[in-house]
Amino acid sequence: MPIPPVDAWTLDAPAPGIVWEERDWKSRELAHATAVDELTQRHQVRASSHVEHPVEDFLFTYYSLRPAQLRRWHPGAGIGLVGADEHSSWRFYRTVDVSGTNVATVDVARFAADRGGTYRLVSELLPATAKATGQFGCFGLHEWAMVYRQADDLRRHPTWPLRLSQAETDQVVESHQIKCSHHDAFRFFTPPARGRNLLAPDVHSRVGMEQPGCLHANMDLYKWAYKMVPVISSDLVLECFRLTRRIRELDMRASPYDLTALGFAPVTIETAAGKAEYVAAQREFAEQAAVLRAKLIAALPSLPSLPGTAEAPGAPGPG
């Protein structure tokens, strides 16, 4: 059903800009489900056996989207699906008549009315972060600040040892200026570490503070993408998930924990060589995140002024 694509569309558009026949979108749906199954299989096996993993569990605990939800495929706003009767019953979908054929498409107006606060936050935060100057001198010390002067049994990963002694770990924190700009990481600093941070980010200041060099800001592209589902396509959500998965590995390799038993070689940020390794990887991830951030910004339709409040911080947090 050839309907020409449109460059811009409005919330009350009578029909989607692009329509996919059933054979076309079904193949996309299957490819997405297969990819998600491959990416989440090990986590689901571990979860069924109650086996913890300090690197990968973060993707399903701090980030609240379950594998089954990630697996469900959505085409994104402006796309219509022929033969998708089941989609018509999903939340934030509607059925429209296109040349005498029922077509399922995302109901952006209803989504925006229901999720206006979060929608507005994402629409402000992503462009602001993209325009900010990237900072590359934090060296991942947020993870160290989360265990600073902390008893063993209070750590977020108590079954995993520190690479250095507690005293040596504390000395690393004390010998550096901590510059964490991400509020959801900062709020999990131990009390004595909070005063050592150059900044005091919180939920109200994040639009002005988040910057594109931050590992957590770049991992959070996944969170903002799935919070915009079904307006944002599942293909883009999965791209963000893949990047977040890779960044999380660096995040924990640079942490004070010894994860060599899991095959993760440490990035020794307490040394000059480790700092250089961290910054190089951080810059590479920032470049990759910039591409996805731009895609997300472009995929969000413009919205009128809507009532609503931004989401409050939740738990659990980073670590």
Protein Blocks (a to p, Z undefined) as FASTA:
>chain_A
ZZdddfbdcfklcbdfbdcdfklmmmmmmmmmmmmmmmmmmmmmmmmnopacfklmmmmm
mpmcdfklmmpccebehiacehilklmmpghiacddeehiacddddfklmmmmmmmmmmm
mmmmmmmmmmpccdfklnommmmmmmgoiafklpfblmbccfbdfklmmmmmmmpccfbf
bfklmmmpcfklmmmpmbdcdfklmmmmpcckbmklmmmmmmmmmmmpckbcfklmmmmm
mmmmmmmmmmmmmmmbdcklnopacddfkbmklmmmmmmmmmmmmmmmmmmmmmmmmmpc
cddddeddddddddddeZZ
